[in-house]
């Protein structure tokens, strides 16, 4: 993976995904939780 691509992905995770989903344990995420996240953020 290109270094710039990796930096971009890390920025997206830090600024958008972690603030909304970071407190969930990964295996506790459900399709409903993910769909609600997408509906709010897209």
C-alpha positions in Angstrom: 0.0 0.0 0.0 1.2 3.5 -0.9 2.4 5.5 2.2 0.0 8.4 1.2 -2.9 6.0 1.0 -2.2 4.6 4.4 -1.9 8.1 5.9 -5.3 9.0 4.3 -7.0 5.8 5.7 -5.5 6.5 9.1 -6.9 10.1 9.0 -10.4 8.8 8.0 -10.3 6.3 10.9 -9.1 8.9 13.4 -11.5 11.7 12.4 -14.6 9.8 11.5 -14.8 6.2 12.5 -13.2 6.2 16.0 -15.2 9.1 17.4 -18.5 7.3 16.4 -17.6 3.6 16.8 -14.4 3.6 18.8 -16.1 2.6 22.1 -17.5 -0.6 20.7 -15.7 -3.9 21.0 -15.2 -5.0 17.4 -17.2 -8.3 17.7 -20.1 -6.4 19.3 -20.7 -4.3 16.1 -23.9 -5.4 14.4 -25.2 -4.6 10.9 -27.7 -2.2 12.4 -25.0 -0.2 14.3 -22.9 0.0 11.1 -25.9 1.0 9.0 -26.9 3.8 11.4 -23.3 5.0 11.3 -23.4 5.1 7.5 -26.8 6.8 7.4 -25.5 9.6 9.7 -22.1 10.0 7.9 -22.8 9.7 4.2 
